[in-house]
Amino acid sequence: MAVLAHPDDESLGLGGALAHYADTGVETYLVTATRGERGRYFDALRGDPGRPADEEVARAREAELRAATAVLGVRDVALLDYRDGELDAVDTTEAVAKIVAHMRRVRPDVVVTFGPEGAYGHPDHIAISQLACSAFAAAADASFGEGEPHRASKLYYFGWPAQLWELYQSVFKKLVSVVDGVERQANPWPEWALTTYVNARPHWETVWRAVQCHETQMAVYGKLDGLAPSQHELLWGEQYFYRVASLVNGGRAQERDLFEGLR
């Protein structure tokens, strides 16, 4: 189960892993906190960046999310119905309870979310990381909320080493988030800190198709069309993670599978 903030997080951040595991028969699930109604918007039919009401953007981006996850083979998509850009101001107990309900419904072995830095300091990414981690613990607590408790075996953050960030930002521009007047930007993870590598290179074309489903965002993704196949393969096929918690394995040897210790 991936617990993320916006439509397109699943394709840009985790598309390779989702496609890889779906192809190997693992049931994959997604919880997305918002419909991305305040994100960038490009109308491909009109060919201009005119912006409709937030509600229309939300409908368009939800449709794109569902199309992309179908391409990636995701079994089920759940939306938490929070407002884009306001995730760090929601009622924490309520939000954690919503995520717990989905964890207890699905009963995943592995949970994946953003790292504590939110990729490039995005407040929604940071908030969903905190909420997902709290829900990971609360789902196993019989005294929290309703439903049968469930203890997932592993929790991961996804991250990028320096070479992937360099390629990513050469395509998408420098990723910057200005919060409370302070500029935040992406910082790659040290390679030694990334505990897990998943080779999703055979699925890069699937991920690229999923990314293209997010049509309202393609004005931002335009440079992707000019990438060589080898660059696409690197961008979508190299997936790195930090193992936050595991009940089934440990140590400093790099994993090659999110399910290591479970198979």
Protein Blocks (a to p, Z undefined) as FASTA:
>chain_A
ZZdfbehklmmmmmmmmmmmmmnopacddddfbgolmbccddfknopabdcdfklmmmmm
mmmmmmmmmmnopabdcdehiaehilmmccfklmmmmmmmmmmmnopabdcdddfklono
paklmmmmmmmmmmmmmmmmmkgogdjddddfbdcdddddfklmmmmmmmnopadddeeh
iacddddddfklpmbdcdfklmmmmmmmmmmmmmmlmmmmmmmmmpcfklmmmmmmpccd
ddfbdckbgcjbdcfbfkgojZZ
